[in-house]
């Protein structure tokens, strides 16, 4: 998140418990993003008095959320004591419930990954058994956490499907056929800690915003391209979910009027032409585990059919990317998930089509980037979701 966005926040002052909470949340976000930072700088940025900032910071230190890290440079007077988030005060888990396995990341309060583990599902079609496996997995992971003042601060979980907002009901998870699941209360009761569930593309966007290809931005679109296509949209530094939480289902926007039939009931859906599954079909390969490695091997060998397939997918991908640029005018579009690993070959056809079809793109100054977080993006974003929400409590 950039410095300008943080300093544009409206100053809030007052001595009620509500205003105190709001002011402390503002200070925590500034410290989290701009560390190390002094009390004087916090006062300048928030327009709060130095006395108010000092009192709020002392409370945050007493709650183990903030620590003093040393003496900074003087700007004319006494050298200031610098502040940052107490990274070892507690921990969060970020979970990505993927089609093939469960990825669990443990992070400290700075969002730094301290451990990641993958678990095979016992019986993914059975939602109750999977819920039980998830609970047991987090309980086992929790036993391995280092001692800390705050312990487990929260769990974020990425779902590859429709997640209601703000209720966090799992409306539909296509991979497993799950429908209408209410997991949040059960998970919070099991862990004794807050739990947040969200669509995996939203969380991957948050991961890229916090520590990936979109770091420093406030407005971006993350396009998750695997078997299908989804998007996480960041507006003003926060996830845009739309009415009910279903924004970003862009794979089912139409790019071919009389196109291929889709399981969603539409025809000509974008993901039928621009996903990794579409790439495999064009290259004459079954879409099965290991397809990415096999496709990469063919591309490295200069296989003509594989290259033609990638150029076709790149062209179709760029059409949808251009539509997203015109709709949201983001600073950055990040292409992630499985298709990001093909960036060496994919970037040229994508750029060529954007130049041809969207000649005024340079006016909007939109960068096209490829994810550096890879398959960890959603789990890391889930961890950051936990951190962000914890800072607001």
Short mmCIF file of the C-alpha atoms (twelve columns), coordinates in Angstrom:
data_MODEL
# 
_entry.id   MODEL 
# 
loop_
_atom_site.group_PDB 
_atom_site.id 
_atom_site.type_symbol 
_atom_site.label_atom_id 
_atom_site.label_alt_id 
_atom_site.label_comp_id 
_atom_site.label_asym_id 
_atom_site.label_seq_id 
_atom_site.Cartn_x 
_atom_site.Cartn_y 
_atom_site.Cartn_z 
_atom_site.pdbx_PDB_model_num 
ATOM 1   C CA . UNK A 1   0.000   0.000   0.000   1 
ATOM 2   C CA . UNK A 2   1.526   3.318   -0.966  1 
ATOM 3   C CA . UNK A 3   2.440   6.159   1.338   1 
ATOM 4   C CA . UNK A 4   0.030   8.610   -0.306  1 
ATOM 5   C CA . UNK A 5   -2.998  6.406   0.386   1 
ATOM 6   C CA . UNK A 6   -2.087  6.100   4.051   1 
ATOM 7   C CA . UNK A 7   -1.655  9.823   4.562   1 
ATOM 8   C CA . UNK A 8   -5.008  10.566  2.909   1 
ATOM 9   C CA . UNK A 9   -6.922  8.876   5.719   1 
ATOM 10  C CA . UNK A 10  -9.188  11.314  7.509   1 
ATOM 11  C CA . UNK A 11  -7.922  12.236  10.974  1 
ATOM 12  C CA . UNK A 12  -10.196 11.211  13.807  1 
ATOM 13  C CA . UNK A 13  -9.840  12.503  17.332  1 
ATOM 14  C CA . UNK A 14  -11.760 12.201  20.554  1 
ATOM 15  C CA . UNK A 15  -11.665 10.504  23.909  1 
ATOM 16  C CA . UNK A 16  -14.519 7.962   23.645  1 
ATOM 17  C CA . UNK A 17  -13.684 4.266   23.535  1 
ATOM 18  C CA . UNK A 18  -14.894 4.083   19.922  1 
ATOM 19  C CA . UNK A 19  -12.698 6.952   18.766  1 
ATOM 20  C CA . UNK A 20  -9.781  5.538   20.710  1 
ATOM 21  C CA . UNK A 21  -10.213 2.239   18.883  1 
ATOM 22  C CA . UNK A 22  -10.428 3.982   15.500  1 
ATOM 23  C CA . UNK A 23  -7.321  6.052   16.208  1 
ATOM 24  C CA . UNK A 24  -5.360  3.010   17.367  1 
ATOM 25  C CA . UNK A 25  -6.365  1.106   14.233  1 
ATOM 26  C CA . UNK A 26  -5.089  4.004   12.130  1 
ATOM 27  C CA . UNK A 27  -1.798  4.071   14.021  1 
ATOM 28  C CA . UNK A 28  -1.360  0.307   13.734  1 
ATOM 29  C CA . UNK A 29  -1.843  0.408   9.971   1 
ATOM 30  C CA . UNK A 30  0.664   3.241   9.612   1 
ATOM 31  C CA . UNK A 31  3.191   1.413   11.776  1 
ATOM 32  C CA . UNK A 32  2.595   -1.829  9.864   1 
ATOM 33  C CA . UNK A 33  3.137   -0.201  6.477   1 
ATOM 34  C CA . UNK A 34  5.765   2.451   7.218   1 
ATOM 35  C CA . UNK A 35  7.956   0.892   9.933   1 
ATOM 36  C CA . UNK A 36  10.201  1.959   11.508  1 
ATOM 37  C CA . UNK A 37  8.332   5.158   12.295  1 
ATOM 38  C CA . UNK A 38  8.473   7.643   15.165  1 
ATOM 39  C CA . UNK A 39  5.680   8.968   17.358  1 
ATOM 40  C CA . UNK A 40  6.293   12.452  15.942  1 
ATOM 41  C CA . UNK A 41  5.837   11.186  12.388  1 
ATOM 42  C CA . UNK A 42  2.635   9.394   13.400  1 
ATOM 43  C CA . UNK A 43  1.299   12.627  14.892  1 
ATOM 44  C CA . UNK A 44  2.174   14.542  11.726  1 
ATOM 45  C CA . UNK A 45  0.468   12.016  9.450   1 
ATOM 46  C CA . UNK A 46  -2.721  11.603  11.525  1 
ATOM 47  C CA . UNK A 47  -3.082  15.249  12.683  1 
ATOM 48  C CA . UNK A 48  -3.453  13.931  16.226  1 
ATOM 49  C CA . UNK A 49  -1.606  15.704  19.038  1 
ATOM 50  C CA . UNK A 50  1.712   14.240  20.136  1 
ATOM 51  C CA . UNK A 51  0.288   13.633  23.593  1 
ATOM 52  C CA . UNK A 52  -2.626  11.647  22.135  1 
ATOM 53  C CA . UNK A 53  -0.302  9.596   19.911  1 
ATOM 54  C CA . UNK A 54  2.032   8.875   22.823  1 
ATOM 55  C CA . UNK A 55  -0.839  7.669   25.018  1 
ATOM 56  C CA . UNK A 56  -2.243  5.461   22.249  1 
ATOM 57  C CA . UNK A 57  1.186   4.003   21.451  1 
ATOM 58  C CA . UNK A 58  1.861   3.199   25.102  1 
ATOM 59  C CA . UNK A 59  -1.394  1.250   25.188  1 
ATOM 60  C CA . UNK A 60  -0.423  -0.638  22.009  1 
ATOM 61  C CA . UNK A 61  2.947   -1.488  23.549  1 
ATOM 62  C CA . UNK A 62  1.225   -2.734  26.718  1 
ATOM 63  C CA . UNK A 63  -0.983  -4.949  24.530  1 
ATOM 64  C CA . UNK A 64  2.179   -6.408  22.886  1 
ATOM 65  C CA . UNK A 65  1.182   -5.169  19.426  1 
ATOM 66  C CA . UNK A 66  3.957   -2.606  19.009  1 
ATOM 67  C CA . UNK A 67  7.607   -2.530  20.068  1 
ATOM 68  C CA . UNK A 68  10.300  0.120   20.187  1 
ATOM 69  C CA . UNK A 69  13.135  -0.930  17.894  1 
ATOM 70  C CA . UNK A 70  15.860  1.660   18.355  1 
ATOM 71  C CA . UNK A 71  16.712  5.299   17.916  1 
ATOM 72  C CA . UNK A 72  16.142  7.020   14.590  1 
ATOM 73  C CA . UNK A 73  17.806  9.973   12.885  1 
ATOM 74  C CA . UNK A 74  17.289  13.428  14.326  1 
ATOM 75  C CA . UNK A 75  15.561  16.143  12.298  1 
ATOM 76  C CA . UNK A 76  16.893  18.880  14.519  1 
ATOM 77  C CA . UNK A 77  15.910  17.922  18.059  1 
ATOM 78  C CA . UNK A 78  16.239  14.853  20.221  1 
ATOM 79  C CA . UNK A 79  16.651  11.596  18.287  1 
ATOM 80  C CA . UNK A 80  13.299  9.730   18.172  1 
ATOM 81  C CA . UNK A 81  12.511  6.218   19.361  1 
ATOM 82  C CA . UNK A 82  11.288  4.183   16.397  1 
ATOM 83  C CA . UNK A 83  8.299   1.823   16.382  1 
ATOM 84  C CA . UNK A 84  7.246   -1.288  14.506  1 
ATOM 85  C CA . UNK A 85  4.745   -4.140  14.819  1 
ATOM 86  C CA . UNK A 86  5.767   -6.751  17.374  1 
ATOM 87  C CA . UNK A 87  6.180   -9.566  14.882  1 
ATOM 88  C CA . UNK A 88  6.572   -12.302 17.500  1 
ATOM 89  C CA . UNK A 89  3.614   -11.249 19.677  1 
ATOM 90  C CA . UNK A 90  1.370   -13.818 18.012  1 
ATOM 91  C CA . UNK A 91  0.726   -15.853 14.889  1 
ATOM 92  C CA . UNK A 92  -1.884  -16.389 12.190  1 
ATOM 93  C CA . UNK A 93  -2.640  -19.301 9.895   1 
ATOM 94  C CA . UNK A 94  -3.455  -18.893 6.222   1 
ATOM 95  C CA . UNK A 95  -5.124  -21.869 4.558   1 
ATOM 96  C CA . UNK A 96  -5.812  -22.528 0.885   1 
ATOM 97  C CA . UNK A 97  -8.319  -25.359 0.337   1 
ATOM 98  C CA . UNK A 98  -7.184  -26.219 -3.173  1 
ATOM 99  C CA . UNK A 99  -8.608  -28.791 -5.561  1 
ATOM 100 C CA . UNK A 100 -5.753  -31.239 -4.956  1 
ATOM 101 C CA . UNK A 101 -4.571  -30.542 -1.421  1 
ATOM 102 C CA . UNK A 102 -4.658  -28.228 1.581   1 
ATOM 103 C CA . UNK A 103 -1.884  -25.633 1.947   1 
ATOM 104 C CA . UNK A 104 -1.330  -24.246 5.445   1 
ATOM 105 C CA . UNK A 105 0.977   -21.303 6.087   1 
ATOM 106 C CA . UNK A 106 1.906   -20.020 9.531   1 
ATOM 107 C CA . UNK A 107 2.952   -16.358 9.625   1 
ATOM 108 C CA . UNK A 108 3.989   -13.883 12.286  1 
ATOM 109 C CA . UNK A 109 2.250   -10.526 12.747  1 
ATOM 110 C CA . UNK A 110 4.376   -8.952  10.031  1 
ATOM 111 C CA . UNK A 111 3.088   -11.511 7.549   1 
ATOM 112 C CA . UNK A 112 6.424   -13.293 7.332   1 
ATOM 113 C CA . UNK A 113 5.988   -16.996 6.612   1 
ATOM 114 C CA . UNK A 114 7.620   -19.163 9.269   1 
ATOM 115 C CA . UNK A 115 6.277   -22.521 8.084   1 
ATOM 116 C CA . UNK A 116 4.271   -23.983 5.215   1 
ATOM 117 C CA . UNK A 117 2.866   -27.497 4.922   1 
ATOM 118 C CA . UNK A 118 0.744   -29.336 2.371   1 
ATOM 119 C CA . UNK A 119 -1.777  -31.971 3.354   1 
ATOM 120 C CA . UNK A 120 -3.593  -34.442 1.127   1 
ATOM 121 C CA . UNK A 121 -7.333  -34.662 1.691   1 
ATOM 122 C CA . UNK A 122 -8.741  -37.762 3.332   1 
ATOM 123 C CA . UNK A 123 -12.124 -37.546 1.621   1 
ATOM 124 C CA . UNK A 124 -12.655 -34.192 -0.149  1 
ATOM 125 C CA . UNK A 125 -16.151 -34.976 -1.447  1 
ATOM 126 C CA . UNK A 126 -17.399 -35.274 2.145   1 
ATOM 127 C CA . UNK A 127 -17.587 -31.713 3.478   1 
ATOM 128 C CA . UNK A 128 -18.033 -32.729 7.126   1 
ATOM 129 C CA . UNK A 129 -14.998 -35.016 7.060   1 
ATOM 130 C CA . UNK A 130 -12.966 -32.288 5.387   1 
ATOM 131 C CA . UNK A 131 -14.068 -29.819 8.060   1 
ATOM 132 C CA . UNK A 132 -12.951 -32.292 10.722  1 
ATOM 133 C CA . UNK A 133 -9.614  -32.780 8.963   1 
ATOM 134 C CA . UNK A 134 -9.127  -29.006 8.756   1 
ATOM 135 C CA . UNK A 135 -9.814  -28.579 12.468  1 
ATOM 136 C CA . UNK A 136 -7.430  -31.382 13.417  1 
ATOM 137 C CA . UNK A 137 -4.749  -30.010 11.071  1 
ATOM 138 C CA . UNK A 138 -4.845  -26.516 12.573  1 
ATOM 139 C CA . UNK A 139 -4.858  -27.935 16.089  1 
ATOM 140 C CA . UNK A 140 -1.730  -29.952 15.294  1 
ATOM 141 C CA . UNK A 141 -0.056  -26.947 13.648  1 
ATOM 142 C CA . UNK A 142 -0.966  -24.802 16.642  1 
ATOM 143 C CA . UNK A 143 0.918   -27.127 18.993  1 
ATOM 144 C CA . UNK A 144 4.084   -26.281 17.045  1 
ATOM 145 C CA . UNK A 145 3.738   -22.504 17.470  1 
ATOM 146 C CA . UNK A 146 6.470   -20.731 19.442  1 
ATOM 147 C CA . UNK A 147 5.476   -19.291 22.808  1 
ATOM 148 C CA . UNK A 148 4.061   -15.781 22.412  1 
ATOM 149 C CA . UNK A 149 2.017   -13.254 24.427  1 
ATOM 150 C CA . UNK A 150 -1.017  -13.382 22.105  1 
ATOM 151 C CA . UNK A 151 -0.790  -16.933 20.768  1 
ATOM 152 C CA . UNK A 152 -3.081  -17.738 17.835  1 
ATOM 153 C CA . UNK A 153 -4.585  -14.457 16.612  1 
ATOM 154 C CA . UNK A 154 -6.699  -15.756 13.770  1 
ATOM 155 C CA . UNK A 155 -7.158  -18.129 10.831  1 
ATOM 156 C CA . UNK A 156 -7.875  -17.086 7.233   1 
ATOM 157 C CA . UNK A 157 -9.193  -19.683 4.781   1 
ATOM 158 C CA . UNK A 158 -9.298  -19.445 0.999   1 
ATOM 159 C CA . UNK A 159 -12.176 -21.197 -0.793  1 
ATOM 160 C CA . UNK A 160 -12.171 -21.994 -4.524  1 
ATOM 161 C CA . UNK A 161 -15.804 -21.114 -4.995  1 
ATOM 162 C CA . UNK A 162 -18.594 -18.737 -4.022  1 
ATOM 163 C CA . UNK A 163 -18.332 -17.288 -0.514  1 
ATOM 164 C CA . UNK A 164 -21.066 -15.007 0.798   1 
ATOM 165 C CA . UNK A 165 -20.034 -11.697 2.323   1 
ATOM 166 C CA . UNK A 166 -20.317 -10.703 5.104   1 
ATOM 167 C CA . UNK A 167 -21.864 -13.938 6.363   1 
ATOM 168 C CA . UNK A 168 -18.995 -16.093 4.998   1 
ATOM 169 C CA . UNK A 169 -21.303 -18.964 4.055   1 
ATOM 170 C CA . UNK A 170 -19.731 -21.355 1.537   1 
ATOM 171 C CA . UNK A 171 -22.415 -21.061 -1.110  1 
ATOM 172 C CA . UNK A 172 -20.918 -23.379 -3.740  1 
ATOM 173 C CA . UNK A 173 -17.510 -25.047 -4.148  1 
ATOM 174 C CA . UNK A 174 -17.513 -26.579 -7.661  1 
ATOM 175 C CA . UNK A 175 -14.459 -28.847 -7.260  1 
ATOM 176 C CA . UNK A 176 -16.088 -30.832 -4.466  1 
ATOM 177 C CA . UNK A 177 -19.767 -30.098 -5.020  1 
ATOM 178 C CA . UNK A 178 -20.151 -28.489 -1.582  1 
ATOM 179 C CA . UNK A 179 -23.179 -26.236 -1.121  1 
ATOM 180 C CA . UNK A 180 -24.575 -24.050 1.656   1 
ATOM 181 C CA . UNK A 181 -21.958 -24.738 4.332   1 
ATOM 182 C CA . UNK A 182 -21.742 -22.712 7.554   1 
ATOM 183 C CA . UNK A 183 -18.220 -23.348 8.811   1 
ATOM 184 C CA . UNK A 184 -17.265 -20.064 10.476  1 
ATOM 185 C CA . UNK A 185 -18.956 -20.620 13.852  1 
ATOM 186 C CA . UNK A 186 -17.777 -24.239 14.089  1 
ATOM 187 C CA . UNK A 187 -14.187 -23.288 13.315  1 
ATOM 188 C CA . UNK A 188 -14.147 -20.384 15.779  1 
ATOM 189 C CA . UNK A 189 -15.545 -22.645 18.487  1 
ATOM 190 C CA . UNK A 190 -12.856 -25.239 17.748  1 
ATOM 191 C CA . UNK A 191 -9.937  -22.776 17.749  1 
ATOM 192 C CA . UNK A 192 -11.097 -20.137 20.241  1 
ATOM 193 C CA . UNK A 193 -9.870  -17.543 17.734  1 
ATOM 194 C CA . UNK A 194 -11.412 -15.480 14.916  1 
ATOM 195 C CA . UNK A 195 -11.799 -17.185 11.526  1 
ATOM 196 C CA . UNK A 196 -12.339 -15.540 8.136   1 
ATOM 197 C CA . UNK A 197 -13.378 -17.354 4.953   1 
ATOM 198 C CA . UNK A 198 -13.104 -15.743 1.537   1 
ATOM 199 C CA . UNK A 199 -12.777 -16.540 -2.151  1 
ATOM 200 C CA . UNK A 200 -9.236  -17.631 -3.038  1 
ATOM 201 C CA . UNK A 201 -8.807  -15.011 -5.782  1 
ATOM 202 C CA . UNK A 202 -9.691  -12.219 -3.328  1 
ATOM 203 C CA . UNK A 203 -7.096  -13.541 -0.911  1 
ATOM 204 C CA . UNK A 204 -4.475  -14.033 -3.613  1 
ATOM 205 C CA . UNK A 205 -5.022  -10.403 -4.646  1 
ATOM 206 C CA . UNK A 206 -4.454  -9.377  -1.038  1 
ATOM 207 C CA . UNK A 207 -1.288  -11.465 -0.895  1 
ATOM 208 C CA . UNK A 208 0.074   -9.799  -4.042  1 
ATOM 209 C CA . UNK A 209 -0.879  -6.372  -2.659  1 
ATOM 210 C CA . UNK A 210 0.856   -6.943  0.664   1 
ATOM 211 C CA . UNK A 211 4.024   -8.740  -0.403  1 
ATOM 212 C CA . UNK A 212 3.959   -9.622  -4.090  1 
ATOM 213 C CA . UNK A 213 3.787   -8.150  -7.571  1 
ATOM 214 C CA . UNK A 214 1.366   -5.350  -6.569  1 
ATOM 215 C CA . UNK A 215 3.189   -4.196  -3.435  1 
ATOM 216 C CA . UNK A 216 2.940   -0.422  -3.134  1 
ATOM 217 C CA . UNK A 217 -0.297  -0.200  -5.133  1 
ATOM 218 C CA . UNK A 218 -3.798  0.698   -3.993  1 
ATOM 219 C CA . UNK A 219 -5.824  -0.302  -7.073  1 
ATOM 220 C CA . UNK A 220 -5.148  -3.595  -8.833  1 
ATOM 221 C CA . UNK A 221 -6.727  -6.648  -10.395 1 
ATOM 222 C CA . UNK A 222 -5.431  -10.154 -9.752  1 
ATOM 223 C CA . UNK A 223 -6.466  -12.690 -12.386 1 
ATOM 224 C CA . UNK A 224 -6.320  -16.279 -11.179 1 
ATOM 225 C CA . UNK A 225 -5.916  -18.569 -14.197 1 
ATOM 226 C CA . UNK A 226 -5.977  -22.316 -13.641 1 
ATOM 227 C CA . UNK A 227 -8.692  -24.770 -14.619 1 
ATOM 228 C CA . UNK A 228 -10.952 -21.715 -14.745 1 
ATOM 229 C CA . UNK A 229 -10.543 -17.962 -14.324 1 
ATOM 230 C CA . UNK A 230 -11.452 -15.736 -11.400 1 
ATOM 231 C CA . UNK A 231 -10.377 -12.321 -10.204 1 
ATOM 232 C CA . UNK A 232 -9.591  -10.532 -6.990  1 
ATOM 233 C CA . UNK A 233 -10.164 -6.785  -7.234  1 
ATOM 234 C CA . UNK A 234 -8.491  -4.261  -4.945  1 
ATOM 235 C CA . UNK A 235 -9.943  -0.729  -4.827  1 
ATOM 236 C CA . UNK A 236 -8.443  1.870   -2.504  1 
ATOM 237 C CA . UNK A 237 -6.339  -0.760  -0.765  1 
ATOM 238 C CA . UNK A 238 -9.274  -3.046  0.133   1 
ATOM 239 C CA . UNK A 239 -10.916 -6.048  -1.507  1 
ATOM 240 C CA . UNK A 240 -13.931 -5.121  -3.641  1 
ATOM 241 C CA . UNK A 241 -16.587 -7.816  -3.210  1 
ATOM 242 C CA . UNK A 242 -19.710 -6.300  -4.712  1 
ATOM 243 C CA . UNK A 243 -23.220 -7.055  -3.512  1 
ATOM 244 C CA . UNK A 244 -23.121 -10.309 -1.554  1 
ATOM 245 C CA . UNK A 245 -19.419 -11.011 -2.087  1 
ATOM 246 C CA . UNK A 246 -19.551 -12.485 -5.584  1 
ATOM 247 C CA . UNK A 247 -17.570 -9.872  -7.539  1 
ATOM 248 C CA . UNK A 248 -14.711 -11.221 -9.634  1 
ATOM 249 C CA . UNK A 249 -16.364 -14.220 -11.339 1 
ATOM 250 C CA . UNK A 250 -14.953 -12.955 -14.604 1 
ATOM 251 C CA . UNK A 251 -14.280 -16.379 -16.094 1 
ATOM 252 C CA . UNK A 252 -17.947 -16.480 -17.023 1 
ATOM 253 C CA . UNK A 253 -18.010 -13.196 -18.896 1 
ATOM 254 C CA . UNK A 254 -18.624 -13.704 -22.612 1 
ATOM 255 C CA . UNK A 255 -15.905 -13.148 -25.212 1 
ATOM 256 C CA . UNK A 256 -17.446 -15.268 -28.000 1 
ATOM 257 C CA . UNK A 257 -21.112 -14.645 -28.771 1 
ATOM 258 C CA . UNK A 258 -21.779 -18.068 -30.333 1 
ATOM 259 C CA . UNK A 259 -18.991 -19.825 -28.522 1 
ATOM 260 C CA . UNK A 260 -18.430 -23.082 -26.715 1 
ATOM 261 C CA . UNK A 261 -21.071 -24.184 -24.202 1 
ATOM 262 C CA . UNK A 262 -20.096 -23.770 -20.554 1 
ATOM 263 C CA . UNK A 263 -21.227 -25.777 -17.529 1 
ATOM 264 C CA . UNK A 264 -22.518 -22.538 -16.023 1 
ATOM 265 C CA . UNK A 265 -25.259 -22.465 -18.682 1 
ATOM 266 C CA . UNK A 266 -23.719 -19.669 -20.752 1 
ATOM 267 C CA . UNK A 267 -21.721 -20.053 -23.949 1 
ATOM 268 C CA . UNK A 268 -18.500 -18.375 -25.037 1 
ATOM 269 C CA . UNK A 269 -17.210 -17.891 -21.464 1 
ATOM 270 C CA . UNK A 270 -13.724 -16.397 -21.195 1 
ATOM 271 C CA . UNK A 271 -12.300 -19.320 -19.204 1 
ATOM 272 C CA . UNK A 272 -13.154 -21.745 -22.024 1 
ATOM 273 C CA . UNK A 273 -10.582 -19.938 -24.181 1 
ATOM 274 C CA . UNK A 274 -7.943  -18.507 -21.842 1 
ATOM 275 C CA . UNK A 275 -7.424  -20.953 -18.955 1 
ATOM 276 C CA . UNK A 276 -4.731  -23.585 -18.463 1 
ATOM 277 C CA . UNK A 277 -7.426  -26.175 -19.147 1 
ATOM 278 C CA . UNK A 278 -8.050  -24.511 -22.525 1 
ATOM 279 C CA . UNK A 279 -4.293  -24.487 -23.174 1 
ATOM 280 C CA . UNK A 280 -4.062  -28.221 -22.537 1 
ATOM 281 C CA . UNK A 281 -7.002  -28.927 -24.846 1 
ATOM 282 C CA . UNK A 282 -5.496  -26.883 -27.689 1 
ATOM 283 C CA . UNK A 283 -2.173  -28.688 -27.253 1 
ATOM 284 C CA . UNK A 284 -3.908  -32.085 -27.335 1 
ATOM 285 C CA . UNK A 285 -3.158  -32.925 -23.707 1 
ATOM 286 C CA . UNK A 286 -5.440  -34.248 -20.955 1 
ATOM 287 C CA . UNK A 287 -5.965  -31.779 -18.117 1 
ATOM 288 C CA . UNK A 288 -4.676  -33.934 -15.280 1 
ATOM 289 C CA . UNK A 289 -2.095  -33.667 -12.469 1 
ATOM 290 C CA . UNK A 290 1.337   -32.915 -13.926 1 
ATOM 291 C CA . UNK A 291 -0.030  -31.085 -16.963 1 
ATOM 292 C CA . UNK A 292 1.898   -27.891 -16.131 1 
ATOM 293 C CA . UNK A 293 5.250   -29.674 -16.037 1 
ATOM 294 C CA . UNK A 294 4.520   -31.553 -19.267 1 
ATOM 295 C CA . UNK A 295 3.470   -28.359 -21.037 1 
ATOM 296 C CA . UNK A 296 6.575   -26.525 -19.836 1 
ATOM 297 C CA . UNK A 297 8.756   -29.371 -21.135 1 
ATOM 298 C CA . UNK A 298 7.157   -29.072 -24.567 1 
ATOM 299 C CA . UNK A 299 7.579   -25.295 -24.626 1 
ATOM 300 C CA . UNK A 300 11.246  -25.549 -23.650 1 
ATOM 301 C CA . UNK A 301 11.773  -27.959 -26.545 1 
ATOM 302 C CA . UNK A 302 10.120  -25.503 -28.935 1 
ATOM 303 C CA . UNK A 303 7.163   -27.795 -29.698 1 
ATOM 304 C CA . UNK A 304 5.193   -26.072 -32.466 1 
ATOM 305 C CA . UNK A 305 1.743   -27.245 -31.403 1 
ATOM 306 C CA . UNK A 306 2.365   -26.193 -27.805 1 
ATOM 307 C CA . UNK A 307 3.608   -22.774 -28.935 1 
ATOM 308 C CA . UNK A 308 0.570   -22.277 -31.196 1 
ATOM 309 C CA . UNK A 309 -1.717  -23.218 -28.312 1 
ATOM 310 C CA . UNK A 310 -0.005  -20.767 -25.974 1 
ATOM 311 C CA . UNK A 311 -0.245  -17.959 -28.538 1 
ATOM 312 C CA . UNK A 312 -3.985  -18.632 -28.940 1 
ATOM 313 C CA . UNK A 313 -4.564  -18.659 -25.188 1 
ATOM 314 C CA . UNK A 314 -2.419  -15.536 -24.776 1 
ATOM 315 C CA . UNK A 315 -4.516  -13.715 -27.365 1 
ATOM 316 C CA . UNK A 316 -7.776  -14.673 -25.620 1 
ATOM 317 C CA . UNK A 317 -6.342  -13.876 -22.198 1 
ATOM 318 C CA . UNK A 318 -5.354  -10.392 -23.366 1 
ATOM 319 C CA . UNK A 319 -8.883  -9.666  -24.608 1 
ATOM 320 C CA . UNK A 320 -10.250 -10.252 -21.131 1 
ATOM 321 C CA . UNK A 321 -7.383  -8.370  -19.487 1 
ATOM 322 C CA . UNK A 322 -8.128  -5.398  -21.722 1 
ATOM 323 C CA . UNK A 323 -11.775 -5.518  -20.675 1 
ATOM 324 C CA . UNK A 324 -10.707 -5.474  -17.013 1 
ATOM 325 C CA . UNK A 325 -8.426  -2.496  -17.668 1 
ATOM 326 C CA . UNK A 326 -11.256 -0.529  -19.258 1 
ATOM 327 C CA . UNK A 327 -13.647 -1.450  -16.449 1 
ATOM 328 C CA . UNK A 328 -11.458 -0.782  -13.391 1 
ATOM 329 C CA . UNK A 329 -8.541  1.383   -14.607 1 
ATOM 330 C CA . UNK A 330 -6.133  -0.313  -12.159 1 
ATOM 331 C CA . UNK A 331 -2.494  0.538   -11.586 1 
ATOM 332 C CA . UNK A 332 -1.511  -3.085  -12.113 1 
ATOM 333 C CA . UNK A 333 -2.987  -6.300  -13.463 1 
ATOM 334 C CA . UNK A 334 -1.338  -9.388  -11.967 1 
ATOM 335 C CA . UNK A 335 -1.714  -12.699 -13.788 1 
ATOM 336 C CA . UNK A 336 -1.423  -15.514 -11.284 1 
ATOM 337 C CA . UNK A 337 -2.116  -19.133 -10.415 1 
ATOM 338 C CA . UNK A 338 -1.073  -21.865 -12.885 1 
ATOM 339 C CA . UNK A 339 -0.724  -19.661 -15.992 1 
ATOM 340 C CA . UNK A 340 1.825   -17.364 -14.322 1 
ATOM 341 C CA . UNK A 341 4.558   -20.008 -14.727 1 
ATOM 342 C CA . UNK A 342 4.268   -19.632 -18.512 1 
ATOM 343 C CA . UNK A 343 5.169   -15.929 -18.394 1 
ATOM 344 C CA . UNK A 344 8.384   -16.455 -20.387 1 
ATOM 345 C CA . UNK A 345 6.285   -17.465 -23.414 1 
ATOM 346 C CA . UNK A 346 2.946   -15.874 -22.533 1 
ATOM 347 C CA . UNK A 347 4.020   -12.259 -22.111 1 
ATOM 348 C CA . UNK A 348 4.672   -11.646 -25.810 1 
ATOM 349 C CA . UNK A 349 1.263   -12.707 -27.207 1 
ATOM 350 C CA . UNK A 350 -0.506  -10.953 -24.323 1 
ATOM 351 C CA . UNK A 351 1.362   -7.695  -24.937 1 
ATOM 352 C CA . UNK A 352 0.962   -7.962  -28.718 1 
ATOM 353 C CA . UNK A 353 -2.812  -8.317  -28.461 1 
ATOM 354 C CA . UNK A 354 -3.121  -5.511  -25.904 1 
ATOM 355 C CA . UNK A 355 -1.166  -3.160  -28.169 1 
ATOM 356 C CA . UNK A 356 -3.307  -4.110  -31.177 1 
ATOM 357 C CA . UNK A 357 -6.720  -4.024  -29.517 1 
ATOM 358 C CA . UNK A 358 -6.225  -1.358  -26.851 1 
ATOM 359 C CA . UNK A 359 -4.081  1.373   -28.422 1 
ATOM 360 C CA . UNK A 360 -4.875  3.884   -25.648 1 
ATOM 361 C CA . UNK A 361 -3.699  1.601   -22.847 1 
ATOM 362 C CA . UNK A 362 -0.558  3.709   -22.409 1 
ATOM 363 C CA . UNK A 363 -2.772  6.637   -21.341 1 
ATOM 364 C CA . UNK A 364 -4.039  4.569   -18.391 1 
ATOM 365 C CA . UNK A 365 -0.474  3.571   -17.391 1 
ATOM 366 C CA . UNK A 366 -1.402  -0.004  -16.480 1 
ATOM 367 C CA . UNK A 367 1.374   -2.513  -15.828 1 
ATOM 368 C CA . UNK A 368 0.872   -6.197  -16.628 1 
ATOM 369 C CA . UNK A 369 2.789   -8.338  -14.145 1 
ATOM 370 C CA . UNK A 370 3.036   -12.019 -13.373 1 
ATOM 371 C CA . UNK A 371 2.723   -13.394 -9.878  1 
ATOM 372 C CA . UNK A 372 5.913   -14.045 -7.948  1 
ATOM 373 C CA . UNK A 373 4.094   -15.680 -5.039  1 
ATOM 374 C CA . UNK A 374 2.914   -18.554 -7.202  1 
ATOM 375 C CA . UNK A 375 0.726   -21.158 -5.576  1 
ATOM 376 C CA . UNK A 376 1.282   -19.598 -2.135  1 
ATOM 377 C CA . UNK A 377 -0.529  -16.353 -2.985  1 
ATOM 378 C CA . UNK A 378 -3.975  -17.289 -1.611  1 
ATOM 379 C CA . UNK A 379 -2.644  -18.807 1.635   1 
ATOM 380 C CA . UNK A 380 -0.410  -15.780 2.233   1 
ATOM 381 C CA . UNK A 381 -3.342  -13.488 1.491   1 
ATOM 382 C CA . UNK A 382 -5.433  -15.459 3.983   1 
ATOM 383 C CA . UNK A 383 -2.751  -14.856 6.614   1 
ATOM 384 C CA . UNK A 384 -2.719  -11.136 5.812   1 
ATOM 385 C CA . UNK A 385 -6.520  -11.082 6.042   1 
ATOM 386 C CA . UNK A 386 -6.147  -12.373 9.603   1 
ATOM 387 C CA . UNK A 387 -3.535  -9.725  10.401  1 
ATOM 388 C CA . UNK A 388 -5.586  -6.895  8.905   1 
ATOM 389 C CA . UNK A 389 -8.714  -7.890  10.803  1 
ATOM 390 C CA . UNK A 390 -6.807  -8.393  14.028  1 
ATOM 391 C CA . UNK A 391 -5.452  -4.836  13.780  1 
ATOM 392 C CA . UNK A 392 -9.049  -3.542  13.540  1 
ATOM 393 C CA . UNK A 393 -10.245 -5.255  16.713  1 
# 
